[in-house]
Amino acid sequence: MVASSDGLAGNARVLAARELGLPRAPVIVADHLSESEKQAFAIADTQIALHASWDNEILEVQLELLRQEGMDLKLVRLRRN
C-alpha cells in the first residue's frame, strides 16, 4: 500500500491482507508527493491492474505450492475461464 495523510492507493491489498488474517501489511508513506502527483499515482496504480496478465504455467506452479502448504485457495478468489 502507498499512503499519505489522506489515503492514496492499495485498498485492495489491505482488504486481501485482512482476508488472509495478516496482522500487518507493508506501507510506503508518500507524503512528499504534491496533490497532482498523488492523483497521477492513483491513476497509474489502477492502470497496472487493468493491463496485467498471467503466466499460466508459473501460476499453476505457485498454486500447487500453496496447496501443498495447506493454503485454502478459496482465499485467492481466482476465477478460471
VENPE-V996103 format. One record per residue. PSI is psi as a letter, one per 30 degrees, with the letter a starting at -180 (NA if undefined). OMEGA is omega in degrees with one decimal (999 if undefined). Layout:
psi->PSI omega->OMEGA
psi->PSI omega->OMEGA
This chain:
psi->k omega->173.6
psi->k omega->-173.0
psi->l omega->168.1
psi->a omega->-176.9
psi->f omega->179.9
psi->g omega->-179.8
psi->l omega->174.9
psi->d omega->-175.8
psi->l omega->175.8
psi->g omega->-179.3
psi->e omega->179.2
psi->e omega->178.7
psi->e omega->178.3
psi->e omega->178.7
psi->e omega->178.4
psi->e omega->178.8
psi->e omega->177.8
psi->e omega->-178.1
psi->e omega->177.7
psi->f omega->179.8
psi->g omega->179.7
psi->k omega->-178.6
psi->f omega->-177.9
psi->l omega->173.2
psi->k omega->-180.0
psi->k omega->-179.4
psi->k omega->171.4
psi->k omega->179.9
psi->k omega->-175.6
psi->h omega->179.6
psi->f omega->-179.4
psi->f omega->-178.0
psi->k omega->174.2
psi->l omega->178.0
psi->e omega->178.6
psi->e omega->178.5
psi->e omega->177.0
psi->e omega->178.9
psi->e omega->179.1
psi->e omega->179.3
psi->e omega->-179.6
psi->e omega->177.8
psi->e omega->179.8
psi->e omega->179.1
psi->e omega->177.7
psi->e omega->-179.4
psi->e omega->179.2
psi->e omega->-179.9
psi->e omega->-178.8
psi->f omega->-176.0
psi->g omega->-177.6
psi->l omega->174.3
psi->l omega->-178.3
psi->k omega->163.0
psi->j omega->-171.0
psi->e omega->178.9
psi->e omega->178.9
psi->e omega->179.0
psi->e omega->179.5
psi->e omega->178.4
psi->e omega->-179.5
psi->e omega->179.3
psi->e omega->178.4
psi->e omega->177.1
psi->e omega->177.4
psi->e omega->176.9
psi->e omega->-179.2
psi->f omega->178.1
psi->f omega->178.8
psi->g omega->180.0
psi->k omega->173.6
psi->j omega->-174.4
psi->f omega->172.9
psi->f omega->-179.3
psi->f omega->-179.1
psi->f omega->175.9
psi->h omega->-179.7
psi->k omega->178.6
psi->k omega->177.0
psi->k omega->177.0
psi->NA omega->999
